[in-house]
Amino acid sequence: MGLEFALYRLPFAVVGVPLTANPFPMQIESHWLQQQIDTLALISEEPAPVVTRILFSEADLRARQHVKQLCRDLQLTVTEDVVGNIFARWPGADPELPAIATGSHIDAIPNAGRYDGVVGVLGALAAIRALRASDFNPLRSIELIVFTSEEPTRFGIGCLGSRLMSGALNPEQALTLTDIDGTSLRRWLEKIYGTEPDLSSAAKSKAYAGFIELHIEQGPLLDRAGIEIGVVESIAAPATLRVQITGEGGHAGAVLMPDRHDALLAGAEIALAVERAARESQSRDAVATTGVFRIQPGAVNSVPFRTDLEIDVRDTNLAARDAALEKIRAEITTICHRRGVSAATVVLNQDAPAACDAALTKTLENSAAKLGLSSLRMVSRAYHDALFMAQISPTAMIFIPCRNGVSHRPDEYASPEAITAGTRLLADVLRELAAEA
């Protein structure tokens, strides 16, 4: 069955059983979990209800310390790699067996909400608390991963930590990534950790027997259908373009219209071309966004001489995504030539989609049914660290509903009941997987 059909067959893809008693004495501490989510939301660069935690900001570093302390409070073994990925391990009875991993991220884009990524980190801690309280003793170690920079805000490229873990990003190339101020990742790491970074040490291979990421859906399907759990089958393929347009500045009153080479107007045409490429695609999952648009000098009485764009193009169909990407690049050339400006275009990433592990996906469905939770197989249009973990480990994702599908906004909301349901499912699956030899 094709992905497009599977995604839209809501009434027929629901799996569930009547609610029955949980055969295992395990309870999620819902009040504790919500309290931790609310507490972490207050660690922000902007006042509530806004949550902003950009990579390496003071708020991001404080949030990391806070989460590491929560892990230590649970008597987990906490380590950190060279790029800042945090690992909190509950050692199993057989430390030679590859661990079962779970986790997500806690960095947040500007003007965001409190649930994106955070549910997968704090929910994992709540799941481990519940397993400990039930006197479960894992055979395999269970490891929580807090990934560095899932959001692309600082360097224009998302999933920095998991890219390096999976080997999808060349370590030397990663060190040359720069932020808007021209500061490189190398310089940031030297500033924070005080040493010359060797990013090759972040790579992991065959370290995990499985990886499960719990996350809010960031879309409306579960909420609209009243379904409790989304079981992700595949994750869409993202690509990111960074475009720098250089024109000619001048006084807004003195440079007549026939003589203008306005970098802003070229950028505006390109942004419309980005929208057009997605709308005209033959793939129903095609989306394209110009999420960054900066101009210089930014004065009302000056013709803009430079525009910087960052463009996100994604699809579940790799061929359709790449076709849209090439169409955009061709439009950039045409528009800039017509307007007499120049453009430097860099592809920051051009990733392939990921398929979730069939066996783990079925395990999630079976556990959801056992717990009396309705479920739906679906596609993740947003990309996550699971996209790259799938390159080094069997991987699956649990989605929970978020109200009206709203995300990346302060009014992002997932109910305590939805969070608890997803955490119960995560705990049940972790217990099953960590008990297997």
QUIRACOR-V917407 format. One record per residue. N is the residue number from 1. SS is DSSP state (A for helix, B for strand, O for the rest). PHI is phi in whole degrees, 0 to 359 (NA if undefined). Layout:
N	SS	PHI
N	SS	PHI
This chain:
1	O	NA
2	O	289
3	A	296
4	A	298
5	A	293
6	A	299
7	A	291
8	A	258
9	O	267
10	A	310
11	A	293
12	A	251
13	O	258
14	B	281
15	B	243
16	O	188
17	O	225
18	O	302
19	O	299
20	O	236
21	O	295
22	O	293
23	O	289
24	O	245
25	O	281
26	O	228
27	O	235
28	O	276
29	O	279
30	A	298
31	A	295
32	A	299
33	A	296
34	A	295
35	A	298
36	A	291
37	A	298
38	A	292
39	A	294
40	A	296
41	A	297
42	O	281
43	O	272
44	O	211
45	O	281
46	O	227
47	O	292
48	O	303
49	O	273
50	O	288
51	B	240
52	B	225
53	B	222
54	O	279
55	O	316
56	O	71
57	O	290
58	A	301
59	A	294
60	A	298
61	A	292
62	A	293
63	A	297
64	A	299
65	A	297
66	A	298
67	A	292
68	A	299
69	A	292
70	A	301
71	A	293
72	A	294
73	A	299
74	O	272
75	O	63
76	O	273
77	B	275
78	B	255
79	B	227
80	B	216
81	O	267
82	O	292
83	O	257
84	O	100
85	O	300
86	B	256
87	B	236
88	B	237
89	B	250
90	B	260
91	O	297
92	O	270
93	O	294
94	O	243
95	O	293
96	O	281
97	O	284
98	O	303
99	B	285
100	B	261
101	B	245
102	B	211
103	B	146
104	B	193
105	B	224
106	O	235
107	O	288
108	B	220
109	B	294
110	B	302
111	B	63
112	B	259
113	O	250
114	O	260
115	O	252
116	O	302
117	O	81
118	A	299
119	A	302
120	A	287
121	A	273
122	A	288
123	A	297
124	A	296
125	A	296
126	A	296
127	A	296
128	A	294
129	A	302
130	A	294
131	A	295
132	A	297
133	A	295
134	O	273
135	O	66
136	O	285
137	O	241
138	O	289
139	O	282
140	O	272
141	O	295
142	B	248
143	B	236
144	B	272
145	B	245
146	B	254
147	B	282
148	O	283
149	O	53
150	O	296
151	O	279
152	O	269
153	O	299
154	O	286
155	O	245
156	O	80
157	O	228
158	O	272
159	O	58
160	A	301
161	A	296
162	A	287
163	A	300
164	A	290
165	A	298
166	A	276
167	O	83
168	O	284
169	O	238
170	O	296
171	A	302
172	A	291
173	A	296
174	A	300
175	A	296
176	O	272
177	O	302
178	B	233
179	O	268
180	O	296
181	O	271
182	O	84
183	O	276
184	B	278
185	A	301
186	A	306
187	A	293
188	A	298
189	A	294
190	A	297
191	A	294
192	A	277
193	A	258
194	O	77
195	O	225
196	O	291
197	O	284
198	O	246
199	A	292
200	A	297
201	A	287
202	A	282
203	O	293
204	O	232
205	O	220
206	O	59
207	O	279
208	B	231
209	B	279
210	B	186
211	B	225
212	B	237
213	B	247
214	B	267
215	B	203
216	B	291
217	O	295
218	O	65
219	O	209
220	O	264
221	A	297
222	A	296
223	A	297
224	A	294
225	A	271
226	O	69
227	O	259
228	O	276
229	B	225
230	B	257
231	B	254
232	B	282
233	B	265
234	B	206
235	B	237
236	O	297
237	B	263
238	B	264
239	B	221
240	B	230
241	B	249
242	B	246
243	B	237
244	B	246
245	B	255
246	B	240
247	O	242
248	B	231
249	O	275
250	B	158
251	B	290
252	O	297
253	O	266
254	O	263
255	O	270
256	O	288
257	A	302
258	A	295
259	A	261
260	O	274
261	B	228
262	O	276
263	A	291
264	A	295
265	A	294
266	A	297
267	A	297
268	A	297
269	A	297
270	A	295
271	A	300
272	A	292
273	A	293
274	A	298
275	A	300
276	A	297
277	A	299
278	A	285
279	A	295
280	O	268
281	O	293
282	O	278
283	O	265
284	O	289
285	O	267
286	O	291
287	B	220
288	B	212
289	B	220
290	B	265
291	B	269
292	B	232
293	B	212
294	B	240
295	B	236
296	B	230
297	O	274
298	O	75
299	O	244
300	O	295
301	O	253
302	B	225
303	B	291
304	O	298
305	O	258
306	B	212
307	B	226
308	B	246
309	B	243
310	B	232
311	B	239
312	B	250
313	B	233
314	B	210
315	B	193
316	O	279
317	O	257
318	A	297
319	A	297
320	A	293
321	A	299
322	A	293
323	A	295
324	A	295
325	A	298
326	A	293
327	A	297
328	A	296
329	A	297
330	A	295
331	A	296
332	A	302
333	A	298
334	A	296
335	A	296
336	A	293
337	A	297
338	A	295
339	A	266
340	O	69
341	O	237
342	B	247
343	B	224
344	B	249
345	B	245
346	B	235
347	B	273
348	B	286
349	B	202
350	B	213
351	O	269
352	O	272
353	O	293
354	B	239
355	B	260
356	O	287
357	O	295
358	A	297
359	A	293
360	A	292
361	A	300
362	A	293
363	A	300
364	A	299
365	A	299
366	A	296
367	A	293
368	A	299
369	A	297
370	A	299
371	O	274
372	O	76
373	O	255
374	O	290
375	B	219
376	B	220
377	B	284
378	B	205
379	B	259
380	B	267
381	O	280
382	O	282
383	O	260
384	O	219
385	O	300
386	A	302
387	A	303
388	A	267
389	A	297
390	O	296
391	O	279
392	O	234
393	O	201
394	O	303
395	B	225
396	B	214
397	B	228
398	B	251
399	B	256
400	B	240
401	O	293
402	O	236
403	A	302
404	A	60
405	A	73
406	O	283
407	O	208
408	O	59
409	O	215
410	O	299
411	O	272
412	O	306
413	O	208
414	O	234
415	O	289
416	A	305
417	A	294
418	A	293
419	A	296
420	A	296
421	A	298
422	A	296
423	A	291
424	A	301
425	A	296
426	A	301
427	A	298
428	A	295
429	A	289
430	A	300
431	A	296
432	A	296
433	A	289
434	A	285
435	O	269
436	O	274
437	O	283
